[in-house]
């Protein structure tokens, strides 16, 4: 599953957009989410800014996260 980080200032709008397509899993308190390939493709066609997270970055983020929450 693709993992993305959404900028705080775009979070609300991007969240509504992504959840309209399908489920989203929050994996960090730092606006990092697992999404489907379909959601990633749709996100790429919009004006939303986001960062695709690499495994190394995720490991560092997850070390600091205290929970994994499915939304």
mmCIF file of the N, C-alpha and C atoms, coordinates in Angstrom:
data_MODEL
# 
_entry.id   MODEL 
# 
loop_
_atom_site.group_PDB 
_atom_site.id 
_atom_site.type_symbol 
_atom_site.label_atom_id 
_atom_site.label_alt_id 
_atom_site.label_comp_id 
_atom_site.label_asym_id 
_atom_site.label_entity_id 
_atom_site.label_seq_id 
_atom_site.pdbx_PDB_ins_code 
_atom_site.Cartn_x 
_atom_site.Cartn_y 
_atom_site.Cartn_z 
_atom_site.occupancy 
_atom_site.B_iso_or_equiv 
_atom_site.pdbx_formal_charge 
_atom_site.auth_seq_id 
_atom_site.auth_comp_id 
_atom_site.auth_asym_id 
_atom_site.auth_atom_id 
_atom_site.pdbx_PDB_model_num 
ATOM 1   N N  . UNK A 1 1  ? 0.836   -1.185 0.000   1.00 0.00 ? 1  UNK A N  1 
ATOM 2   C CA . UNK A 1 1  ? 0.000   0.000  0.000   1.00 0.00 ? 1  UNK A CA 1 
ATOM 3   C C  . UNK A 1 1  ? 0.878   1.244  0.000   1.00 0.00 ? 1  UNK A C  1 
ATOM 4   N N  . UNK A 1 2  ? 0.528   2.225  -0.792  1.00 0.00 ? 2  UNK A N  1 
ATOM 5   C CA . UNK A 1 2  ? 1.268   3.491  -0.776  1.00 0.00 ? 2  UNK A CA 1 
ATOM 6   C C  . UNK A 1 2  ? 1.069   4.196  0.566   1.00 0.00 ? 2  UNK A C  1 
ATOM 7   N N  . UNK A 1 3  ? 2.092   4.867  1.014   1.00 0.00 ? 3  UNK A N  1 
ATOM 8   C CA . UNK A 1 3  ? 2.031   5.631  2.257   1.00 0.00 ? 3  UNK A CA 1 
ATOM 9   C C  . UNK A 1 3  ? 2.390   7.072  1.929   1.00 0.00 ? 3  UNK A C  1 
ATOM 10  N N  . UNK A 1 4  ? 1.546   7.984  2.377   1.00 0.00 ? 4  UNK A N  1 
ATOM 11  C CA . UNK A 1 4  ? 1.742   9.398  2.055   1.00 0.00 ? 4  UNK A CA 1 
ATOM 12  C C  . UNK A 1 4  ? 1.710   10.257 3.311   1.00 0.00 ? 4  UNK A C  1 
ATOM 13  N N  . UNK A 1 5  ? 2.279   11.441 3.177   1.00 0.00 ? 5  UNK A N  1 
ATOM 14  C CA . UNK A 1 5  ? 2.200   12.468 4.219   1.00 0.00 ? 5  UNK A CA 1 
ATOM 15  C C  . UNK A 1 5  ? 1.508   13.674 3.602   1.00 0.00 ? 5  UNK A C  1 
ATOM 16  N N  . UNK A 1 6  ? 0.461   14.132 4.260   1.00 0.00 ? 6  UNK A N  1 
ATOM 17  C CA . UNK A 1 6  ? -0.328  15.261 3.770   1.00 0.00 ? 6  UNK A CA 1 
ATOM 18  C C  . UNK A 1 6  ? 0.053   16.504 4.579   1.00 0.00 ? 6  UNK A C  1 
ATOM 19  N N  . UNK A 1 7  ? 0.314   17.636 3.912   1.00 0.00 ? 7  UNK A N  1 
ATOM 20  C CA . UNK A 1 7  ? 0.610   18.866 4.651   1.00 0.00 ? 7  UNK A CA 1 
ATOM 21  C C  . UNK A 1 7  ? -0.570  19.252 5.552   1.00 0.00 ? 7  UNK A C  1 
ATOM 22  N N  . UNK A 1 8  ? -0.260  19.748 6.721   1.00 0.00 ? 8  UNK A N  1 
ATOM 23  C CA . UNK A 1 8  ? -1.287  20.093 7.709   1.00 0.00 ? 8  UNK A CA 1 
ATOM 24  C C  . UNK A 1 8  ? -2.337  21.047 7.148   1.00 0.00 ? 8  UNK A C  1 
ATOM 25  N N  . UNK A 1 9  ? -1.918  22.014 6.343   1.00 0.00 ? 9  UNK A N  1 
ATOM 26  C CA . UNK A 1 9  ? -2.862  23.009 5.819   1.00 0.00 ? 9  UNK A CA 1 
ATOM 27  C C  . UNK A 1 9  ? -3.816  22.449 4.770   1.00 0.00 ? 9  UNK A C  1 
ATOM 28  N N  . UNK A 1 10 ? -3.537  21.266 4.212   1.00 0.00 ? 10 UNK A N  1 
ATOM 29  C CA . UNK A 1 10 ? -4.410  20.658 3.210   1.00 0.00 ? 10 UNK A CA 1 
ATOM 30  C C  . UNK A 1 10 ? -5.110  19.408 3.739   1.00 0.00 ? 10 UNK A C  1 
ATOM 31  N N  . UNK A 1 11 ? -4.865  19.091 5.001   1.00 0.00 ? 11 UNK A N  1 
ATOM 32  C CA . UNK A 1 11 ? -5.328  17.832 5.550   1.00 0.00 ? 11 UNK A CA 1 
ATOM 33  C C  . UNK A 1 11 ? -6.832  17.644 5.436   1.00 0.00 ? 11 UNK A C  1 
ATOM 34  N N  . UNK A 1 12 ? -7.615  18.607 5.873   1.00 0.00 ? 12 UNK A N  1 
ATOM 35  C CA . UNK A 1 12 ? -9.071  18.447 5.922   1.00 0.00 ? 12 UNK A CA 1 
ATOM 36  C C  . UNK A 1 12 ? -9.666  18.155 4.542   1.00 0.00 ? 12 UNK A C  1 
ATOM 37  N N  . UNK A 1 13 ? -9.291  18.928 3.560   1.00 0.00 ? 13 UNK A N  1 
ATOM 38  C CA . UNK A 1 13 ? -9.826  18.747 2.208   1.00 0.00 ? 13 UNK A CA 1 
ATOM 39  C C  . UNK A 1 13 ? -9.339  17.438 1.595   1.00 0.00 ? 13 UNK A C  1 
ATOM 40  N N  . UNK A 1 14 ? -8.053  17.142 1.760   1.00 0.00 ? 14 UNK A N  1 
ATOM 41  C CA . UNK A 1 14 ? -7.499  15.900 1.218   1.00 0.00 ? 14 UNK A CA 1 
ATOM 42  C C  . UNK A 1 14 ? -8.140  14.693 1.892   1.00 0.00 ? 14 UNK A C  1 
ATOM 43  N N  . UNK A 1 15 ? -8.361  14.785 3.196   1.00 0.00 ? 15 UNK A N  1 
ATOM 44  C CA . UNK A 1 15 ? -8.978  13.690 3.948   1.00 0.00 ? 15 UNK A CA 1 
ATOM 45  C C  . UNK A 1 15 ? -10.372 13.380 3.392   1.00 0.00 ? 15 UNK A C  1 
ATOM 46  N N  . UNK A 1 16 ? -11.174 14.399 3.193   1.00 0.00 ? 16 UNK A N  1 
ATOM 47  C CA . UNK A 1 16 ? -12.525 14.205 2.644   1.00 0.00 ? 16 UNK A CA 1 
ATOM 48  C C  . UNK A 1 16 ? -12.454 13.576 1.262   1.00 0.00 ? 16 UNK A C  1 
ATOM 49  N N  . UNK A 1 17 ? -11.527 14.030 0.445   1.00 0.00 ? 17 UNK A N  1 
ATOM 50  C CA . UNK A 1 17 ? -11.349 13.504 -0.905  1.00 0.00 ? 17 UNK A CA 1 
ATOM 51  C C  . UNK A 1 17 ? -10.989 12.015 -0.852  1.00 0.00 ? 17 UNK A C  1 
ATOM 52  N N  . UNK A 1 18 ? -10.010 11.667 -0.026  1.00 0.00 ? 18 UNK A N  1 
ATOM 53  C CA . UNK A 1 18 ? -9.535  10.284 0.050   1.00 0.00 ? 18 UNK A CA 1 
ATOM 54  C C  . UNK A 1 18 ? -10.587 9.336  0.627   1.00 0.00 ? 18 UNK A C  1 
ATOM 55  N N  . UNK A 1 19 ? -11.276 9.757  1.678   1.00 0.00 ? 19 UNK A N  1 
ATOM 56  C CA . UNK A 1 19 ? -12.268 8.873  2.295   1.00 0.00 ? 19 UNK A CA 1 
ATOM 57  C C  . UNK A 1 19 ? -13.502 8.696  1.420   1.00 0.00 ? 19 UNK A C  1 
ATOM 58  N N  . UNK A 1 20 ? -13.737 9.609  0.500   1.00 0.00 ? 20 UNK A N  1 
ATOM 59  C CA . UNK A 1 20 ? -14.841 9.432  -0.447  1.00 0.00 ? 20 UNK A CA 1 
ATOM 60  C C  . UNK A 1 20 ? -14.541 8.292  -1.424  1.00 0.00 ? 20 UNK A C  1 
ATOM 61  N N  . UNK A 1 21 ? -13.270 8.000  -1.628  1.00 0.00 ? 21 UNK A N  1 
ATOM 62  C CA . UNK A 1 21 ? -12.856 6.937  -2.545  1.00 0.00 ? 21 UNK A CA 1 
ATOM 63  C C  . UNK A 1 21 ? -12.775 5.587  -1.837  1.00 0.00 ? 21 UNK A C  1 
ATOM 64  N N  . UNK A 1 22 ? -12.314 5.590  -0.583  1.00 0.00 ? 22 UNK A N  1 
ATOM 65  C CA . UNK A 1 22 ? -12.170 4.338  0.143   1.00 0.00 ? 22 UNK A CA 1 
ATOM 66  C C  . UNK A 1 22 ? -11.563 4.555  1.518   1.00 0.00 ? 22 UNK A C  1 
ATOM 67  N N  . UNK A 1 23 ? -11.314 3.460  2.240   1.00 0.00 ? 23 UNK A N  1 
ATOM 68  C CA . UNK A 1 23 ? -10.758 3.585  3.592   1.00 0.00 ? 23 UNK A CA 1 
ATOM 69  C C  . UNK A 1 23 ? -9.326  4.101  3.589   1.00 0.00 ? 23 UNK A C  1 
ATOM 70  N N  . UNK A 1 24 ? -8.983  4.782  4.667   1.00 0.00 ? 24 UNK A N  1 
ATOM 71  C CA . UNK A 1 24 ? -7.649  5.354  4.867   1.00 0.00 ? 24 UNK A CA 1 
ATOM 72  C C  . UNK A 1 24 ? -7.160  4.893  6.234   1.00 0.00 ? 24 UNK A C  1 
ATOM 73  N N  . UNK A 1 25 ? -5.898  4.483  6.330   1.00 0.00 ? 25 UNK A N  1 
ATOM 74  C CA . UNK A 1 25 ? -5.335  4.064  7.610   1.00 0.00 ? 25 UNK A CA 1 
ATOM 75  C C  . UNK A 1 25 ? -4.307  5.069  8.079   1.00 0.00 ? 25 UNK A C  1 
ATOM 76  N N  . UNK A 1 26 ? -4.549  5.617  9.242   1.00 0.00 ? 26 UNK A N  1 
ATOM 77  C CA . UNK A 1 26 ? -3.606  6.573  9.838   1.00 0.00 ? 26 UNK A CA 1 
ATOM 78  C C  . UNK A 1 26 ? -2.524  5.773  10.558  1.00 0.00 ? 26 UNK A C  1 
ATOM 79  N N  . UNK A 1 27 ? -1.260  6.025  10.219  1.00 0.00 ? 27 UNK A N  1 
ATOM 80  C CA . UNK A 1 27 ? -0.190  5.251  10.840  1.00 0.00 ? 27 UNK A CA 1 
ATOM 81  C C  . UNK A 1 27 ? 0.721   6.100  11.706  1.00 0.00 ? 27 UNK A C  1 
ATOM 82  N N  . UNK A 1 28 ? 0.418   7.383  11.810  1.00 0.00 ? 28 UNK A N  1 
ATOM 83  C CA . UNK A 1 28 ? 1.239   8.277  12.631  1.00 0.00 ? 28 UNK A CA 1 
ATOM 84  C C  . UNK A 1 28 ? 0.419   9.505  12.995  1.00 0.00 ? 28 UNK A C  1 
ATOM 85  N N  . UNK A 1 29 ? 0.778   10.130 14.093  1.00 0.00 ? 29 UNK A N  1 
ATOM 86  C CA . UNK A 1 29 ? 0.118   11.375 14.468  1.00 0.00 ? 29 UNK A CA 1 
ATOM 87  C C  . UNK A 1 29 ? 0.588   12.535 13.598  1.00 0.00 ? 29 UNK A C  1 
ATOM 88  N N  . UNK A 1 30 ? 1.537   12.282 12.727  1.00 0.00 ? 30 UNK A N  1 
ATOM 89  C CA . UNK A 1 30 ? 2.144   13.314 11.883  1.00 0.00 ? 30 UNK A CA 1 
ATOM 90  C C  . UNK A 1 30 ? 1.551   13.337 10.464  1.00 0.00 ? 30 UNK A C  1 
ATOM 91  N N  . UNK A 1 31 ? 0.236   13.136 10.335  1.00 0.00 ? 31 UNK A N  1 
ATOM 92  C CA . UNK A 1 31 ? -0.469  13.210 9.051   1.00 0.00 ? 31 UNK A CA 1 
ATOM 93  C C  . UNK A 1 31 ? 0.074   12.216 8.018   1.00 0.00 ? 31 UNK A C  1 
ATOM 94  N N  . UNK A 1 32 ? 0.417   11.013 8.459   1.00 0.00 ? 32 UNK A N  1 
ATOM 95  C CA . UNK A 1 32 ? 0.918   9.966  7.574   1.00 0.00 ? 32 UNK A CA 1 
ATOM 96  C C  . UNK A 1 32 ? -0.128  8.866  7.477   1.00 0.00 ? 32 UNK A C  1 
ATOM 97  N N  . UNK A 1 33 ? -0.453  8.489  6.241   1.00 0.00 ? 33 UNK A N  1 
ATOM 98  C CA . UNK A 1 33 ? -1.557  7.564  5.996   1.00 0.00 ? 33 UNK A CA 1 
ATOM 99  C C  . UNK A 1 33 ? -1.194  6.514  4.951   1.00 0.00 ? 33 UNK A C  1 
ATOM 100 N N  . UNK A 1 34 ? -1.787  5.331  5.106   1.00 0.00 ? 34 UNK A N  1 
ATOM 101 C CA . UNK A 1 34 ? -1.736  4.305  4.060   1.00 0.00 ? 34 UNK A CA 1 
ATOM 102 C C  . UNK A 1 34 ? -3.007  4.449  3.246   1.00 0.00 ? 34 UNK A C  1 
ATOM 103 N N  . UNK A 1 35 ? -2.843  4.467  1.941   1.00 0.00 ? 35 UNK A N  1 
ATOM 104 C CA . UNK A 1 35 ? -3.988  4.597  1.044   1.00 0.00 ? 35 UNK A CA 1 
ATOM 105 C C  . UNK A 1 35 ? -3.887  3.535  -0.035  1.00 0.00 ? 35 UNK A C  1 
ATOM 106 N N  . UNK A 1 36 ? -4.934  3.382  -0.796  1.00 0.00 ? 36 UNK A N  1 
ATOM 107 C CA . UNK A 1 36 ? -4.933  2.395  -1.885  1.00 0.00 ? 36 UNK A CA 1 
ATOM 108 C C  . UNK A 1 36 ? -4.264  2.985  -3.127  1.00 0.00 ? 36 UNK A C  1 
ATOM 109 N N  . UNK A 1 37 ? -3.924  2.113  -4.052  1.00 0.00 ? 37 UNK A N  1 
ATOM 110 C CA . UNK A 1 37 ? -3.353  2.556  -5.325  1.00 0.00 ? 37 UNK A CA 1 
ATOM 111 C C  . UNK A 1 37 ? -4.346  3.441  -6.071  1.00 0.00 ? 37 UNK A C  1 
ATOM 112 N N  . UNK A 1 38 ? -5.628  3.110  -5.974  1.00 0.00 ? 38 UNK A N  1 
ATOM 113 C CA . UNK A 1 38 ? -6.669  3.908  -6.626  1.00 0.00 ? 38 UNK A CA 1 
ATOM 114 C C  . UNK A 1 38 ? -6.711  5.321  -6.030  1.00 0.00 ? 38 UNK A C  1 
ATOM 115 N N  . UNK A 1 39 ? -6.594  5.429  -4.712  1.00 0.00 ? 39 UNK A N  1 
ATOM 116 C CA . UNK A 1 39 ? -6.589  6.746  -4.072  1.00 0.00 ? 39 UNK A CA 1 
ATOM 117 C C  . UNK A 1 39 ? -5.357  7.545  -4.480  1.00 0.00 ? 39 UNK A C  1 
ATOM 118 N N  . UNK A 1 40 ? -4.217  6.880  -4.562  1.00 0.00 ? 40 UNK A N  1 
ATOM 119 C CA . UNK A 1 40 ? -2.987  7.562  -4.970  1.00 0.00 ? 40 UNK A CA 1 
ATOM 120 C C  . UNK A 1 40 ? -3.110  8.088  -6.392  1.00 0.00 ? 40 UNK A C  1 
ATOM 121 N N  . UNK A 1 41 ? -3.654  7.282  -7.271  1.00 0.00 ? 41 UNK A N  1 
ATOM 122 C CA . UNK A 1 41 ? -3.846  7.715  -8.663  1.00 0.00 ? 41 UNK A CA 1 
ATOM 123 C C  . UNK A 1 41 ? -4.769  8.928  -8.728  1.00 0.00 ? 41 UNK A C  1 
ATOM 124 N N  . UNK A 1 42 ? -5.854  8.889  -7.970  1.00 0.00 ? 42 UNK A N  1 
ATOM 125 C CA . UNK A 1 42 ? -6.795  10.017 -7.957  1.00 0.00 ? 42 UNK A CA 1 
ATOM 126 C C  . UNK A 1 42 ? -6.144  11.252 -7.353  1.00 0.00 ? 42 UNK A C  1 
ATOM 127 N N  . UNK A 1 43 ? -5.358  11.065 -6.310  1.00 0.00 ? 43 UNK A N  1 
ATOM 128 C CA . UNK A 1 43 ? -4.675  12.177 -5.656  1.00 0.00 ? 43 UNK A CA 1 
ATOM 129 C C  . UNK A 1 43 ? -3.688  12.859 -6.599  1.00 0.00 ? 43 UNK A C  1 
ATOM 130 N N  . UNK A 1 44 ? -3.054  12.072 -7.446  1.00 0.00 ? 44 UNK A N  1 
ATOM 131 C CA . UNK A 1 44 ? -2.085  12.616 -8.413  1.00 0.00 ? 44 UNK A CA 1 
ATOM 132 C C  . UNK A 1 44 ? -2.749  13.513 -9.454  1.00 0.00 ? 44 UNK A C  1 
ATOM 133 N N  . UNK A 1 45 ? -4.035  13.334 -9.695  1.00 0.00 ? 45 UNK A N  1 
ATOM 134 C CA . UNK A 1 45 ? -4.735  14.129 -10.704 1.00 0.00 ? 45 UNK A CA 1 
ATOM 135 C C  . UNK A 1 45 ? -5.311  15.417 -10.132 1.00 0.00 ? 45 UNK A C  1 
ATOM 136 N N  . UNK A 1 46 ? -5.147  15.625 -8.825  1.00 0.00 ? 46 UNK A N  1 
ATOM 137 C CA . UNK A 1 46 ? -5.685  16.827 -8.179  1.00 0.00 ? 46 UNK A CA 1 
ATOM 138 C C  . UNK A 1 46 ? -4.557  17.808 -7.889  1.00 0.00 ? 46 UNK A C  1 
ATOM 139 N N  . UNK A 1 47 ? -4.899  18.912 -7.287  1.00 0.00 ? 47 UNK A N  1 
ATOM 140 C CA . UNK A 1 47 ? -3.910  19.911 -6.937  1.00 0.00 ? 47 UNK A CA 1 
ATOM 141 C C  . UNK A 1 47 ? -3.347  19.744 -5.533  1.00 0.00 ? 47 UNK A C  1 
ATOM 142 N N  . UNK A 1 48 ? -3.693  18.636 -4.864  1.00 0.00 ? 48 UNK A N  1 
ATOM 143 C CA . UNK A 1 48 ? -3.206  18.422 -3.500  1.00 0.00 ? 48 UNK A CA 1 
ATOM 144 C C  . UNK A 1 48 ? -1.707  18.189 -3.489  1.00 0.00 ? 48 UNK A C  1 
ATOM 145 N N  . UNK A 1 49 ? -1.076  18.729 -2.469  1.00 0.00 ? 49 UNK A N  1 
ATOM 146 C CA . UNK A 1 49 ? 0.344   18.464 -2.247  1.00 0.00 ? 49 UNK A CA 1 
ATOM 147 C C  . UNK A 1 49 ? 0.431   17.295 -1.281  1.00 0.00 ? 49 UNK A C  1 
ATOM 148 N N  . UNK A 1 50 ? 1.359   16.378 -1.533  1.00 0.00 ? 50 UNK A N  1 
ATOM 149 C CA . UNK A 1 50 ? 1.579   15.266 -0.630  1.00 0.00 ? 50 UNK A CA 1 
ATOM 150 C C  . UNK A 1 50 ? 2.966   14.715 -0.893  1.00 0.00 ? 50 UNK A C  1 
ATOM 151 N N  . UNK A 1 51 ? 3.457   13.943 0.048   1.00 0.00 ? 51 UNK A N  1 
ATOM 152 C CA . UNK A 1 51 ? 4.772   13.324 -0.080  1.00 0.00 ? 51 UNK A CA 1 
ATOM 153 C C  . UNK A 1 51 ? 4.602   11.819 0.033   1.00 0.00 ? 51 UNK A C  1 
ATOM 154 N N  . UNK A 1 52 ? 5.156   11.089 -0.914  1.00 0.00 ? 52 UNK A N  1 
ATOM 155 C CA . UNK A 1 52 ? 5.151   9.632  -0.810  1.00 0.00 ? 52 UNK A CA 1 
ATOM 156 C C  . UNK A 1 52 ? 6.298   9.250  0.105   1.00 0.00 ? 52 UNK A C  1 
ATOM 157 N N  . UNK A 1 53 ? 5.982   8.524  1.162   1.00 0.00 ? 53 UNK A N  1 
ATOM 158 C CA . UNK A 1 53 ? 6.965   8.170  2.174   1.00 0.00 ? 53 UNK A CA 1 
ATOM 159 C C  . UNK A 1 53 ? 7.726   6.905  1.774   1.00 0.00 ? 53 UNK A C  1 
ATOM 160 N N  . UNK A 1 54 ? 9.002   6.912  2.001   1.00 0.00 ? 54 UNK A N  1 
ATOM 161 C CA . UNK A 1 54 ? 9.852   5.748  1.754   1.00 0.00 ? 54 UNK A CA 1 
ATOM 162 C C  . UNK A 1 54 ? 9.945   4.934  3.042   1.00 0.00 ? 54 UNK A C  1 
ATOM 163 N N  . UNK A 1 55 ? 10.302  3.667  2.947   1.00 0.00 ? 55 UNK A N  1 
ATOM 164 C CA . UNK A 1 55 ? 10.371  2.785  4.111   1.00 0.00 ? 55 UNK A CA 1 
ATOM 165 C C  . UNK A 1 55 ? 11.278  3.329  5.208   1.00 0.00 ? 55 UNK A C  1 
ATOM 166 N N  . UNK A 1 56 ? 12.409  3.912  4.853   1.00 0.00 ? 56 UNK A N  1 
ATOM 167 C CA . UNK A 1 56 ? 13.341  4.430  5.846   1.00 0.00 ? 56 UNK A CA 1 
ATOM 168 C C  . UNK A 1 56 ? 12.700  5.557  6.655   1.00 0.00 ? 56 UNK A C  1 
ATOM 169 N N  . UNK A 1 57 ? 11.996  6.436  5.961   1.00 0.00 ? 57 UNK A N  1 
ATOM 170 C CA . UNK A 1 57 ? 11.322  7.548  6.626   1.00 0.00 ? 57 UNK A CA 1 
ATOM 171 C C  . UNK A 1 57 ? 10.220  7.036  7.547   1.00 0.00 ? 57 UNK A C  1 
ATOM 172 N N  . UNK A 1 58 ? 9.526   6.011  7.091   1.00 0.00 ? 58 UNK A N  1 
ATOM 173 C CA . UNK A 1 58 ? 8.432   5.460  7.885   1.00 0.00 ? 58 UNK A CA 1 
ATOM 174 C C  . UNK A 1 58 ? 8.938   4.812  9.157   1.00 0.00 ? 58 UNK A C  1 
ATOM 175 N N  . UNK A 1 59 ? 10.040  4.092  9.075   1.00 0.00 ? 59 UNK A N  1 
ATOM 176 C CA . UNK A 1 59 ? 10.580  3.448  10.259  1.00 0.00 ? 59 UNK A CA 1 
ATOM 177 C C  . UNK A 1 59 ? 10.892  4.482  11.334  1.00 0.00 ? 59 UNK A C  1 
ATOM 178 N N  . UNK A 1 60 ? 11.464  5.590  10.929  1.00 0.00 ? 60 UNK A N  1 
ATOM 179 C CA . UNK A 1 60 ? 11.794  6.657  11.860  1.00 0.00 ? 60 UNK A CA 1 
ATOM 180 C C  . UNK A 1 60 ? 10.519  7.257  12.463  1.00 0.00 ? 60 UNK A C  1 
ATOM 181 N N  . UNK A 1 61 ? 9.524   7.486  11.618  1.00 0.00 ? 61 UNK A N  1 
ATOM 182 C CA . UNK A 1 61 ? 8.258   8.055  12.082  1.00 0.00 ? 61 UNK A CA 1 
ATOM 183 C C  . UNK A 1 61 ? 7.549   7.085  13.032  1.00 0.00 ? 61 UNK A C  1 
ATOM 184 N N  . UNK A 1 62 ? 7.542   5.803  12.684  1.00 0.00 ? 62 UNK A N  1 
ATOM 185 C CA . UNK A 1 62 ? 6.834   4.810  13.493  1.00 0.00 ? 62 UNK A CA 1 
ATOM 186 C C  . UNK A 1 62 ? 7.504   4.564  14.832  1.00 0.00 ? 62 UNK A C  1 
ATOM 187 N N  . UNK A 1 63 ? 8.796   4.779  14.917  1.00 0.00 ? 63 UNK A N  1 
ATOM 188 C CA . UNK A 1 63 ? 9.473   4.628  16.197  1.00 0.00 ? 63 UNK A CA 1 
ATOM 189 C C  . UNK A 1 63 ? 8.935   5.631  17.204  1.00 0.00 ? 63 UNK A C  1 
ATOM 190 N N  . UNK A 1 64 ? 8.522   6.794  16.732  1.00 0.00 ? 64 UNK A N  1 
ATOM 191 C CA . UNK A 1 64 ? 8.010   7.833  17.603  1.00 0.00 ? 64 UNK A CA 1 
ATOM 192 C C  . UNK A 1 64 ? 6.500   7.741  17.811  1.00 0.00 ? 64 UNK A C  1 
ATOM 193 N N  . UNK A 1 65 ? 5.820   7.027  16.958  1.00 0.00 ? 65 UNK A N  1 
ATOM 194 C CA . UNK A 1 65 ? 4.374   6.906  17.069  1.00 0.00 ? 65 UNK A CA 1 
ATOM 195 C C  . UNK A 1 65 ? 4.019   5.912  18.176  1.00 0.00 ? 65 UNK A C  1 
ATOM 196 N N  . UNK A 1 66 ? 2.971   6.230  18.917  1.00 0.00 ? 66 UNK A N  1 
ATOM 197 C CA . UNK A 1 66 ? 2.589   5.358  20.017  1.00 0.00 ? 66 UNK A CA 1 
ATOM 198 C C  . UNK A 1 66 ? 1.442   4.442  19.660  1.00 0.00 ? 66 UNK A C  1 
ATOM 199 N N  . UNK A 1 67 ? 0.853   4.620  18.499  1.00 0.00 ? 67 UNK A N  1 
ATOM 200 C CA . UNK A 1 67 ? -0.268  3.776  18.134  1.00 0.00 ? 67 UNK A CA 1 
ATOM 201 C C  . UNK A 1 67 ? -0.429  3.697  16.627  1.00 0.00 ? 67 UNK A C  1 
ATOM 202 N N  . UNK A 1 68 ? -1.206  2.753  16.231  1.00 0.00 ? 68 UNK A N  1 
ATOM 203 C CA . UNK A 1 68 ? -1.588  2.586  14.820  1.00 0.00 ? 68 UNK A CA 1 
ATOM 204 C C  . UNK A 1 68 ? -3.101  2.536  14.825  1.00 0.00 ? 68 UNK A C  1 
ATOM 205 N N  . UNK A 1 69 ? -3.710  3.474  14.141  1.00 0.00 ? 69 UNK A N  1 
ATOM 206 C CA . UNK A 1 69 ? -5.147  3.628  14.217  1.00 0.00 ? 69 UNK A CA 1 
ATOM 207 C C  . UNK A 1 69 ? -5.755  3.517  12.822  1.00 0.00 ? 69 UNK A C  1 
ATOM 208 N N  . UNK A 1 70 ? -6.671  2.596  12.659  1.00 0.00 ? 70 UNK A N  1 
ATOM 209 C CA . UNK A 1 70 ? -7.402  2.492  11.386  1.00 0.00 ? 70 UNK A CA 1 
ATOM 210 C C  . UNK A 1 70 ? -8.561  3.459  11.441  1.00 0.00 ? 70 UNK A C  1 
ATOM 211 N N  . UNK A 1 71 ? -8.700  4.252  10.397  1.00 0.00 ? 71 UNK A N  1 
ATOM 212 C CA . UNK A 1 71 ? -9.759  5.251  10.354  1.00 0.00 ? 71 UNK A CA 1 
ATOM 213 C C  . UNK A 1 71 ? -10.739 4.851  9.281   1.00 0.00 ? 71 UNK A C  1 
# 
